[in-house]
């Protein structure tokens, strides 16, 4: 391809894709222009969305090459690269279109099935009424910003909470969080979310009825960050401390609590925190339990004061909040801030990276799964705008706006939802602190001129900005954002540069974070900044554009004041803005706004009516709006007045009123055995000797016979009740009976306090063990499991004889299968302190009091995990799914999944898998359940030959946290033994503060196939280099296991 200088025209078009500086009309669509340019068409239509910086650098290098032949070769390579990018983009667009079409069909099918299930008990008239109610409901809410702002509502809520002192837990994991001098913009993890959660914590703690607010985050003790981020605790003093000082208690107020997890000496980005989430959960659980006891002594009459809600912010904190909510059995709230599916769609549209490359860079699939789990677990999802609900959350399997309205209508009618649940989406715009805002008396022009020279210490930032301008008295157009491509600052500079009237009337100020050296900035941010600097030079904007290198957080109010003083305008030109907190800040300082019409600014503008909305892709639209506000002083004054008049609607007190009212609407939940109700008059009745030993006979006799035959008493009991009623009545009978026995014993004096304490020490034995070994090896019960158990027993033979080491068996088998396994392999039930059965769906303890029934069921555990359990409605849907999974490769269809009624339980529905090699991936079943609003935890187990479906927040790892909460079992003294692979809940067993021993060679083949079709790789969530994880040699013996335990410092070598 000789003499290919023609490509220069393409490269020049890349650098200058818009019209000339004096051209009045502009449009991104070439077909709408008067003349057609093939060069511009190629650039704008074919490679739109690609990073121009790389192409420009290549072009510069090619132009600088002296040799014509080498130069032509480089230019030719660039031409092929552009062509290849265009083909790649079309291919990715086609694949994504197919994927979206499939998703729409799946959602519609799931919605139809859910509606059909729920329509069984409605008459035709009721069905029609429901539809009309839903449509009316949708119309009535459309376009409104739902807020609870009336004084009557708040007074009613306050009267209900009178005498209550609430404990609220907020979680925000990534970034650098501290109360003062926040380093916003330091990196992509330390942005607006950091400021939001700190101010939310401070504002909530100042509300009546709230005693304490903890903001949990990561402790960072790294030399690359300030020492303050390594402090375990930081108090957030209230802004109005003078009025609240008398009302504060010993531990009241707002606090930042920094939990150590992950690499101790590194500040790592959020994408690399996923493997360390379980460690945070264990640390946070310890803090909350301790704080609940402290608050109980202060304000709870000795009873623990549990959080009224746990609120996760962003996907990583949402994942953590879900696990903590399940471990503590308290309500969960979630705020996404930025959503993974929305980000994935944007990146795919740009077509710079494939789906696999996006996942590798951003760990996007793990993030999406965390957001789906947050939908499963949350009572309430808080959003900033309605756009977030209608355009972003609806992309998720776990949320369907149409089905959500149907479920809400059924709840209002007091009609069963057949086990289906949907979180309540609530729009609560972020609040703002007004303490630092200086109100203006009269017109801004009347402000004293004493400090106009900018030399006052309070106005140093004014001088820093004004030094850029040749005429600093012109109105200032202010933009405050990171130099990120999605913030669209280049379009703003281009619009300003190409509009001569605007340049003559106004100056432009760009506050783009802090920087020392452009070469030290991240590649993307540096590219944006360089593009802006080149445009400033291209349009000769020197003396008209300010871009200071540094500013402090407390300088921001002064920057707004400067812009308002000059009768300027604030602009947010982002392509999509999730909310737009800076728009509220600008309005509070009396600045009219120009903002993108995509996202949160639409809702803000609807409330404040203080500016104009524009298409961020259209430079002419941006320039026209800015010029209109700057030139029309009457319009400017009207927008300013509107903003100041309505800004109180975005104050933190207003936000907290709505927030606390929503929390009050949640059904209170807390650990069942610690509830302070009238039935539990004496705390001794909750001791382990009473609450469990007294249950054992009736609970097991009603449930099953270990000889394998159904008990007659159960048959009679089951005959008159359906599954849900049977479960509830069984639980009530057992609990009432056990409490009566306990009280009778106390009244008769047969059990004195000393005897109770003695029994409490013996049952369960977990309390007195120095170490607990959890055997969670997922192999066939008659082969590898028994061999592993014997080796572990032999490795700690002396400690086992002394009673300092206890054992827990954690498997996917039910208690009958465990009983058979123990008998066949000649183990004694008392060799183990506890049995986690059905993949975490049941919990039993071994008992010394009965040889016939050597197991005691923990019914409190059932009440702990039953949150959002779908019951019979879930079972019917699972059976229907199993019937649809057939193998059609042979002469006749064969069912590959069938219900296993023998091994199913009230909180575990089991299914046999006849052909594991052809069964659909477990993620497909999980997706199907979520689409139908059925919340559950689906686990593929026993080498792929069984599927267990248990409550959504139940698992083997969560059962260990329950034992910590209930019996004080120190998780840091727990050792979990696992194989090289295992069931699909395997990842949960490796993370946390406990130690893990991986038995090399065990579960290395068949089980590993279960993880082949995961949504994300196991390495994204398991930190195999952790010092808490040790691998044995293949075919290890008891001596090798002992050495592994010594390496973990369980025993001294």
N, C-alpha and C positions, 0 to 999 in steps of 0.2 A: 504494500500500500504506500507507494512512493508519493512524496510531495503532499503530505496530508496536513498542510497548514490550515486547511479549512476548519479544522476542529477548534481553532482559536475562537471562532465565532460562537461556538457552543460554550466555551469556557468564559468568554466575556459575558454571555447571556446569564450564566450562573452567577457571576459577580454583580450583575445589574439586570435583574429580571423585571423590574418595574419600569414605568414610563419615565420620561425625562423630568427634570426639576420643575420646568414651567408648564408641563402638560396638565391640563385641568382635569380631564376625565381619566379615571383609572378603574380597572376591573381585573380580577384574577382570572376571569374566563375569557380566553382569547377569542372565542367564537362570537363574543358580544362586541368586540372592538371593530372599528371601521376597516382596518387593514389586517391582513393575516401574514404572520411571519413564521415560516417553517422552523427557523432556529428557536424562536421563543416557544413555539408549540412543543418542540422536542423537549426543551428544558422544563417547561411548566407542566406538561401533561404526562411525560414519561418518567422523569426523575424527581417529581415533587415529593417531598417528605424525606429525601436522603440528606445526609449531612454534607453540606457544601464545603466545609472546612478542609476535609481530606482531599477533595478534588482540587481545591484552590492551591493547597500546598504542592500537590503533584504538578499542577500547571506552572507554578513559580519555579520549581526545580527544572521542569522541562525547558522553560524559557531561558533559564540561566545556563543551560548546557551549550557549550561552544560548538560541539560537533553537530552539524545538521542531521547526519544520519542517526546519531543517538537521540537527538531531540525528536525526530520523526517517529522513532521506535517507541519512545515514551508516550508520545501523544497518541500513537496507535493503540498502545496498551490501555490508555485511559478511555479511548473510544469503546474498546471491547468491554471494559469494566462497566461503563454506563449501560451498555446493551445487556450485559449479564444481570446487572441490578434490576433492570426493568423486567426481564424474564422472571427473575426470582420473586419480584413483587407480585406479578400476575399469578404465579404458582401459589404463593402463600395466601393471596386473596381468595383463590378458588378453593383451597383446602379449608380455609376458615369459613367460607360460605356454606360448604357442605356440613361442617361441624355445627354451625348455628342452625341450619335447617333440621338436622337430626335432633338437636336439643329442643327446638320448638315442638317437634312431634312428640318427644318423650314427655314434655311438660303438659301438653294438651291431653295426652293419653292418661297420664297420672291424675290430672285434675278431674277428668271424666270419671275415672274409677273411684276417686275419693268422694265426688258428689253423688255417684250412684250408691255407694255404701251408706252415705248419710241421708239419702232420700227415702230409705226404707220405712221410716217411721213418720213421714210427712204425708198428709193428704194432698190432693192436687191443688186445692185452694191455698193451703199453706205454702206449697212450692211457689205458686204465683205471687203470693204476698211477699215471700222472701226476696224474690227477684226485684220486685218493685221497691222494696225497702232498701235493697242494696244500691240500686241505681239512684234513688233519692239521696241516699247517704253519700254516694260518690259526688253528686252534684253539689250537695250542701257544703262539702269540705273543699271542693276544688277552688283554688285561688286564695284560700284563706290561710293565715298564719296562726295555727292553733296555739293559744297561750292562756294560761290560767293567771289572770292579772287582777281579778277583782278582789277588793279588800274583804268582802264577805267570805269568799272561798278560803282565803288565807286565815281569816279569823276562825272559821270552822275547823280548818286543819289544826290550827294551833290549840284550840280547845280540846280536840281529840288527843293531841299529843301532850297535853298538860301533865306535868309530872314525869314525863318520859325523858330520858337522856340518851340520845342515839349515838351509836358508834358506826361510822361509815369508813369503808376501805376503798381507796382508789389505787389503781395500778397503771403505771406507765414505765416501761422497761428501758427503751433505748434512748440514746442521746445523753446529754449532760444536763442534769436537773439540779438547780439550787434556787433558793428563795430570792436572792438579790443578785444584781449584776449578771443576769442571764446572758450567756454567750450565743444569743440567737443568730443564726446564719453562719456559725462557725463551720458546720458541716450539714449534710442533708438530713442527719438524724436529730439535729438540735434546731428545730424550727418553731412554728406557731403552736404545735402541740405541747411543747414544754411550757410555754407561757400559759396556755389554756389550763393545763392540769394544776399548775401551782396556784393560779388565781382562783380556780374552782375550789380547791382544798381550803384556801384561806377564806373564801366567801361562805362556804358551807359551815365552817366552824364558827362563823359569826351569826348564824341564824338561830332563832329561838328553838329549843328542843334538841339541838345537836350538841353533844358533849365533846366528842373527839372525832377528828378526821385524820386518818393515816394515808399518806401518799407513798406507796411502795415503789421503789425503783432499784436500779443496779448500783452497787457500790463499786466505784472505779478508783483503784489505788495504783495509778500509772504515772510515771514521771512525765509523760507527755501532756497531762492535764493538771489543773489546779488541785492542791491538796484538799480543798473543801469537798470535792466529790468523793473523797474516801472517808468522810465523817459518817459514822453509823446513824446518827440522828441529828436533825436540824429542825428547830422550831420555826414556824411561820407566824410571826406576831401579827395580830389583827391590825388593820389600818386605823380603826377607831378604838385603839387600846384604852383610851381614857374612860370610855363609857362601859367597856366590858370587863375591866380588870377585877371588879368586885364580884362578877358572876362566874369567873373562871375557877375551876376546881384544880386539884393537885395535878392531874394528868390530862386536863382538858385542853382544847385548842387544836390547831392543825400542825402536823409534823411530817417532814420528809424522812422516811425510814429507808435506809439503803441496805439491801440484802446482798451479801457476797455470793456471787455465782459466776461460773465461767472462768476464763483465764484471769488470775488475780492481778497480774502486772500489765495487762493490756486493755486498751480501750478499743473494742471491736465494733464493727458496724452491725446493724440490726439483722442483716441477712445471715450472719454467722452466729447469732444467739440461739437459734432453734435447738441445737443439741443440749443446751444448758437450761432449758425451760423447766424440766422436772426438778433440777437442783434449786431453782428459785422457788418453786411451789413448796418444796419441803421446808426451806428456810422461812418463807412467808407464813406457812402453817404454824411453825414454831412460834413466830412472833405474835400471830393473832391469838393463839391459845394462851400465851403468857399475858398478853395485854388484856384479854377477856377476864382472866383471873384478877389482875390488878384492878380493873374497872369494877369488877364484882365486889371487891373489898371496899371500894370508894363509894359506889353508887348503887350497887346491886344487892345489898344485904347479904353479901357472902356468896351469892349465886353468880356464875360467870355471865358477863354481858357480851353477847355475841354480836357481830356486825349485823346491822339491819339490812345491809346490801354490800356486795362486792362489785365494783365497777371497773371493768377493763377498758383501756384506751389503746386502740390499734390492734392488729391481729395477734401479735406476740403476747400482749397483755390479756387479750380476750381468751386465748388458749389457756393462759395461767389462771385467769379468773374462773373459767369453766371448771378446771380441776379443783381449785380451792372451794368453789361453790359446792361441788359434789362431795368433797372431803368433809366440809363443815355443815352441809345441808342448810345453806342460807341462800337467799335470792341473789341473782346475778343481773347486772346491767352491762350494756356494751355500747361503746361509741367507736365507730370504725375509723374516723378521721380521713383516711384514704383507703380505698378498697382494691384488693388484688385483681379481681376480675376486670374491673374498669381499667386498671393500669395495663393488664394483659392485652385487652382489646386495643388500647391506644398504641402499644408497642407493635402489635401485629399489623395495624393499619400503616404504621411507618415502614414496615417491611425491611428494616435494617437487620433484624435478627430473626432466626427461626424460633419456633416454640421451644425447642430443646435448648437453644442458646439463651433464650430469655429465662428459662427456668434455672439454668446453670448460673446465670449472673445474679438474678434477683431472688432465687428460691421461691418462685412465685406460686408453685403448686402447693408447697407446704403452707404458705401464707393463706391461700384460698381455703385449704382444709381447716386451718385454724378459724377462719371467719365462718365457715359452715358449722363448725362445732360451737362457735359463739351463738349462732342462730338457734342451734339445738338447745342450748343451756339457758339462754337469756329469758328473763321475764319481760324486759323492756329493752329495746334498741333505740338509743337516742341519736337523732340526726340533726344536722344544722339546717337543712333545707328539705323541701318536698321533692326537689329534683333528685336528691340522693336516694330517696325511696323509689321514685318512679322510673329512674333511668339506671341506677347503679345496683341497689339491693335486689331488684327484680331479676338480675342476671344470675342469682344464686339458686341452687337446687332447693335450699331450705326456706325460701320465701317466695310466695306467690301472692301479689296484691289481691287478685280475685278470690282465691281460696281463703285468704286472711279475712276478707270482708264477710264471706259466707260463714266462717267459723265464729266470727264476732256476733253475727246476727243470731246464730244458734245459741250462743251463750246467753245473749239477752233474752231469748225466748225460753231459756232453761231447758233446752233440748240437747241430748247427748251428742257429742262430737266424735264418738266411736274411737277414742284414743288418739285423736289428732290434736296437735297443738301448733300454734304459731305465735312468735313473739309479737308484742305490741310495739309498733313503730310510732315514735313520738318525736315531733319536731320541736326542739328547744334551741333557739339560736344562742351561741356563746355570749356570755356577759362581758362587761368591760368595767375596769376600775376608773372612777372619775376623780379620785382624790388628788391626782397630780395635775388636773386640768384647771387652768386659771380662767374663770369666766370673764368675758369682755363686757364692760359697761358701755353701752351705746355703740356707736360705729367704731370700727377698728381704726379709722383715720384719726380719731381723737386720742389715741394712745400716746402717752408721753414720748417725746423724742429723745429722752435722756440717754437711752442706750442704743440709738440708731447707728452709732459708729461700730457696734458689734464688739466693743472691747470689754464689756461687762463680763465677769466670770460666768454668769448665767447664759450668755449668748456667744460663747466661744464657737459653738457649732455654726452660728450665723455667719461669723467671719470666715470660717472654713469654707462655707458654701459661696458666700458673696465674692470671694476672691476670684472665682471663675468668671464672673459676669462683667461685661463692659458697662452695662446699665442695670444695676441691681434693683432699681425701683420698679421694673416691669413686673406684672403678675407672674407668679411662679407656677408652672405645671410640675407637680410632684409625683414621682413613682417610687415606691419602696418595696423592693423584692430582690430575691437572690438572682444572680445572673444565670438563670436556668432556662433552657429553651422553651419549656412550657409556660413560663411567665411572659413570653412574647415581647420582651423589651426592644428587640430589634425592629419590630413593626412600629412601635411607638416612635423610635428615633427616626425611622424612615418617613413616617407620616409628618413628623415635625419638620424634617429637613426639606420635604418636597412641598410644603405649604408656606409660601412666602408671607402671606398676611399673618399667619400664626407666628412665624419667626419674628416679624416686626413688632407684634403686640406682647409677646411673652418670652420668658426664659424657661428652660427645662432642667430639672434637678433629678438625678438618678441616684438613689441610695441603694447600692447593690452589695450589702454586707460589708465585711472588713477584709482587707487584703494587704499584704506587704509586698509581694513579688508575684507578678502574673505567672511567671514560670513555675511557681510553687503551688498554684491553684490546681484543682482537679481539671482534667482535660475538657470536660463539657463546659464547665463554668468559664474556663479560660477562653474557649472558643467563642462563647457568647460575648465576653468582654472585648475580645479582639475585634469581633465584627462591629461592635458598637463604636469602638475607637476609629475603625476604618471609615465608618459612615460619617462620623463627626468630621473627619478629615475630608471625605469626599464632598460633603455638602458645605464645607467651610463654616462649621458651627462654633468655632472658637469664640469665646466671649458670650455664648448663648446657652451652653450646656455645662452643668456642674456634675461632677462624678467623684466626690471625695473618697479617699481611701479608707478612712476610719471614722467610726462613730460609736458612742456608747449607748447602752439601752436607755439610760435616762436622758439622752439627747433627743430621742424620738419625739417626745411632746413639744420640744422647742422647734424642731423641724416643721411639725404641723403648724405651730404658731407663726412661724416665719412665712409659710405659704399663705396662711389666712390673712396675715398682716398686709401682704402684697395683693390681696384679693385674687388669689390664685385658685387652682383646681387640682384635686387629687385624682389620679387615674390608676385603674387596675386593668391592664389590657390582656390578662392571661387567656389562653385558649379555653381552658375550663377552670373555674375557681370553685372548689368544694364549698367554701363559705364566703370568706372575704372579711376577716376581722379588721384589716387595715381600713376598710371602707367605713366601719363603725367608728374607729378611732379618728379618722379624718372628719367625719360628721360631727363628732363631739367637740372638735376644735373649730367648728364653723366653716369647714371646707366643703363646697359642692363637689360632686363626684362624677366621673365618667368611668363606666365599668363594663366589662364583658357581659354579654347577654346569655352566657352559658354558665349555669350553675347557681350558686348561692346569691350572687348580687341581685338576681331577679326578686327574691324574697325580701332582701334588704331594701331595695328600691321601692317595693310595693308598700312597705311600712313607713319609710322615711320620706319618699318622694323628693329627694334632694339632688337630683342630677339626671344624667342621660345614660342609656344603655346602648352599646354599639356592637357591631360584628367585629370580633378581634382579627379576623382574616382580611378585613377591608381597610387599608390605610386611609382611604379617602373618608370613610365613615368616622374613623378615629379623629382625623384632623378636623372635620366639620363640627363634631360635637365639642371638641376643645375650643375651637374658634368661637362657637356660639356662646359658650359660657363666659369666655374671657371678654368678648366684645359687648355682650348685652348685660349691662350692670343691673338692670331690673330683674332679669332672670337669675343672675348670680345671687342677688340679695334674697329673692324668693326661695331659692334652693337652700341657701344658708339658714334662713329662718325655719324652714320645714325640718331640716335636719336637727337643729337645736331643740325644736318643740317636741319632737317624737323620740329623741335619743334615749329617754329614760326607759323605753320599752326594751332596750338592750343592756340594761344595767345588771350587775351580778345579783343584787337582791331579787330582781324580777326573775332572773334565770333560776335562782335557788328556790323561789316560791313554787314554780312549776315543777322543778326537779323533785323537791320533797313531797309534793302532792302526789306525784307519780309513784314514788317509793311507798307512800302510805296506801296506795291501791294494791300493792303486791300482797299476796297471802304470806303472812309471817312464817318463816321456817327456821328451825334450829335443831341441834342434836336432840333426839326424842327422849333419851333417858335423863336429860338434864332440864327438861321443861318444868317450870315452876307453876304447876297447876294445882287445883284443889284436891285432885286424887292422890297426889304425892305429898303427903303431909310430913313424912319423915324421910330424910335423905338416906337413912340406913336401908330402906327398901330398895334402893338402887345399887346396893353393893353387889359385887359379882356373885357372892354366895346365894343371895336371894333372887336376883333378877334372872339368873340363868339356871341354877340348880333346880329351882321350883318349877321351871318350865319343862324340863327335859322329858318327863314321862308323858304328859298330855300332848306335847307338840309332836313327839316322834310317833306315839301311838296313833294319832290322827293322820299322820302323813303317810307312813309306809311300814311294812315289815321287812326287816333285813334278810329274811329268808327268801325274799323274792315274790311273795304273794301279797296281793292287796288285802289290807285289813278290812274286816267287815264294818268296823266303825267308820272308816273313811267312805266306804261304799254308801252307807246310809247317809252320811253327812253330805256327800257329793250329790246324792240323788235329788235333793230338794233345793240345791243352790247352784247358780251358775258360777263360773270361775272367779269373777270379781267379788261377788258376795261371799263366796266361800273363803276367799283370802281374808277379807275384812272381818268376817265373823270369827274365823279361827284365831286371828290375831287378837281380837277383843276378848274372846273367851280366855285365851292363854294369859294375856296381860292381867285381866281382872282376877283370874284364879290365883296367879302367882302373887299379886299384891295382897290378896286376902290371906294366903298362907303366911306371908311375911308378917302381916300385922297380927295374926293369931299367935304366931310364935313369940312375937314381942310382948303381947298382952299376957300370955301364959308364963312368961319369964323363962321359957325353955332355952332361949338363945340370948345370952348376955352379951354385953358389948365386947368383951374379950373374945368370946367365941366367934362373933361376927368378923372381927378383925383377923382372927386366925383363918377362918374360911376364905376371907377375901384374899389372903396371901396365897392360898393354895389354888384358888379357882378363879379365872384361869391362871396357869403358872407363868404366863408371859411377864407378869409384873416383877418376878424375882429372878429372871434370867439375866445374866451378864451379856450374853450375845444370843441373837436369834438367827438361825439358818433357815432360809426359805428355799425349798427344793421346787423349782419350777421348770424341770426338764421335760420338754414336750415330746416324749417318745411313747411307743406302744406300752401299755401298762404291764404286760407280762414279760417284757424283754429288757430294754435299755433302762427303764425307770428303776426297776428293782436293783439292778446292778449299780446304778449311780447312787441310790440311797445307801446301799451297804458300804460302798467306798467312803461316802461322806461320814457315815456313822463310825467307821473304823478310823478315819483320820482324826476324829475328836473323841476317841474312846474314853480317855481319862476325864475330860471335861463333862462328857455326857453322864458318866457315873457320878460325878460330883453334883450334877444338877445345875451347873452354871451356864450350860448351853441348851437352848430349846430349839424345836424344829416345827416348821409349818410346811405342809404339803399344799402347793398351789397348782391346780390342774383344771382341765376342761371337763373332767369326769364328774358325774353326780355322786352323791354320798353312797348310793347303793353300789356303784362301780368301785368306789374307793374301798368300801367294806369288803367286796369280793377280792380286790387286789391285795389288801392286807392279809386276808385269810389265806389266799393261794400262795403268797410269798412269805408267809409266816412272820409277819410283823404284828406288833401289838398296837392297838389304837393309841395307847398312852405313850408310845414312842414319839408322838407328835402332840404339840400343845393346841394346834388349830389346823383346820382344813378349809382352804379357800376352794370352793367347788364351782362347777358350771362356769368357768372362766371369770369368776367374780360375782356370779349371780346369787351365791349362797355362802354362808360362813357358819362353820361348826367348830365346837371345841370338844376335846376328848374329856371324858368324865370317869372318875374313879368310883362313882356311887352306884353304877348299874352295869352288870355284865351283859344283860340282854340288850340294853340300849346304851352303848358306850359313847354316843355322840350327843351333843347338846347344840340345838340350833339357836342362833342369835337372831331373834325376831326384830330386835331394834335395828339390826343391820338392814332388814327388809324395808323398814320405814325410812331408813336413811337413803336408800338408793331408788325408791319407787318414783321419784320425781319424773313426770312426763312419761311414765310407763304406759304403753298403749293397750295392754291387756288383750282382751278377746278381739278387739278391732284390729290390732296389730297381727295377732295370730292368723286371722282369716285372710288378711292381705298376704302374709308370708305363704300360707298354704296355696293361695291362688298363684303366687309367683312360682312356687315349686312345681305346680301342675303344668305351668307353661314352659318349663325347662325340659326339653326333650331332645334325645339324640336321634336325628333323622338319617344317619348315614347307612343304617342297615335296612333290611327289608321292611321292618316295622318300627314305629316310634317307641322309644323306651324312655321312661322317666329317669332322669339322672339325679334328681333331688326329691326325697320323700320325707314326710314328717315322722319324727321319732317320738311317739307319744310316751314310750316307756321311760326315756331319760329326760323328758321335758319336766319343767317345774313351774311354779307360779311366776318366777322371775327369770326364767330361761326357757326359751322355745328352741328345741333342738331338731336338726334335720340331718338325715343320713345322705351322704353324697356317694352315689353308686359308681360314677365315673369322674374322678377328680380332674382328669386331663381335659375334659370338655366342659366342665362347669364354668359359667361366666365369672369373670373376676369379681372379687368381693366388693370392689368399689362401685360396680354397677348396681348391686343390690342395695348398697348404702345410698346411692343416688336415688333409686326408685323409692325407697322409704322416705327420703327427705322431700321428694317432689310431692308425695301424698301427705306431707305434714306429720309423718310418723317418726317419732324420735327414739332411736335405739342405737345400741352398739353391736355391730355385726362382726363376728369373729370366725374366721376359717381355722379349724383346728384338727388335731389328730392326723397329721400328715395329709390334710386335705380331704379326709373322709367324713368330716362332720362340720356342721355350721351351728354355732350357738348365737342366739340373739338375746341380749340382756339389756337392762336399762341403760340409757345413754351415758350416764356418768358413773357407771359401774365398770370395774375391771379388776384384775388381780393386783395391779399396782395401787389402785384406789382403795382396795381392801386393806392393804398394808397401812395406808394413811388413816383409815378408820381405826385400826388397832392402835395406832399411835394416839389418836384422839381419845379413844375410849379407855384404853388401859395404860397409857403412858409408855408404850413400847418405843424406846429410843431408836429412831430410824438410822442414826449414824452407827449404831451397834448391830445393824442388820446386814447379813450377807446373803445375796441371792445367787443361787446356782442355776445356770441356764446352759443350753446347748449352743452350738454354732448358729443355729437358726431356731425357729419355733413357730408357734401359732401367730396369727396376724396382730396380736397384742404384744408381741415380743419386744418392740421398741420401748414400751412403757416400763419393762422390767429392768432395763439397763441404765436408765437415767435416774438422777436423784442423789441424795446425800449418802445413801446406803452403798455398800461395797458389792461388787459383782465378780463372780468366778465363771468364766466361759469354758465349758468342757469341750475341748477341741476334739473333733471327730464324732461328737454326738449330735444328732439331728442335722447332719451336714448335707444331706441329699434331698430327700423327699420334701422336708419342711421348707427348704429354701425355695422350692418352686412356688410356694404360696406367696412369696414376696416379689415374684418376677413381674407381676402386673400392677405394682404399686403406682399410686399417683405421683410419688416422689421417691427418690432413692433412700435407702436406709441410712446412708452416710450423712444425709441432710439432717437427721434427727438423733443420731447416736454418735457420741464423741468417744471413739474407740481408744484414743490416746489418753483418756482420763486416767489419773493415778488410782482411781477407785475401781478400775476394771483390770482384771488379770486373766490371762489365758493360760490354760494348762497345756502340757504336751499331749499329743495324740495317744490314746490308749493309756491314760494316766492311772496310777494306782493310788492307794491311800497316802503314801509318803509324798507323792507329787502334790496331792491336794493339801496336805499339811504345809508343804513349802509355799504353796500359793497363798494360804491363809497367813503365813508368817510374812510374806511379801506385802500383804495388805495391812500388816501390823495388828492383826487380830490376836495373834499369839507371838510371843518372843521366841526368836530362833535360838 
